[in-house]
Amino acid sequence: MNDVVAVAAIELVKKQPEGTLGNVMADAMLEQAKEKFNTPVDASFINYGGIRLPSIPAGNINRGKIFELSPFDNIIVLLKMDGKTLQQFLNIVASRGGWPCAGIQFQIRNKQAVNILIGGIVISGNNFYTLAMLDYVANGGDDCDMLKSIPQQNNGYLFRDAVLDYFAGKNKEGKTISSSIQNRVSNAE
């Protein structure tokens, strides 16, 4: 558990509506989901409560720290949903102050998701989108009941393993773990 998996270039912080720690973890989920499911994935989401540490300090990140970050055996699943269902889901995310995400941008106004872009394109109610998320959320956790009826692609890949694989991959490339605030989720003025 003490083996160093990666090195954080900066302190990574969990915050709402957007934080550097959540961004890194959502990036890890999106990249690893695309690779492990071998399919295009539009966006990824992690429920805010699914990240169990307030921050990771700059410096070495050991395996045990990843287990502290993600102590539950949550599995990454893919859901394909239409834009109308995605809007419902994002409204729940917005009502909870925003969740870590990747591949998508939106603003929160009056606890609703507005100005939603996926891959830089405005979402359409009739288009279908593939989202990566934790099985906990896909199974209706955090008041996401509208997701329960959507078929899931599940290959048993643990979210914690995705973070470990992503961090180890960056380390192998000689890269540090870093992030910035990119207005993935922001409060509308």
Salt bridges, closest charged atoms under 4 A:
ASP3 OD2 - ARG63 NH2 3.19
ASP27 OD1 - ARG184 NH2 2.94
GLU68 OE1 - LYS65 NZ 3.95
ASP73 OD1 - ARG160 NH2 2.54
ASP142 OD1 - ARG96 NH1 3.23
ASP143 OD2 - ARG96 NH2 2.50
ASP145 OD1 - LYS148 NZ 3.92
GLU173 OE1 - LYS175 NZ 3.19
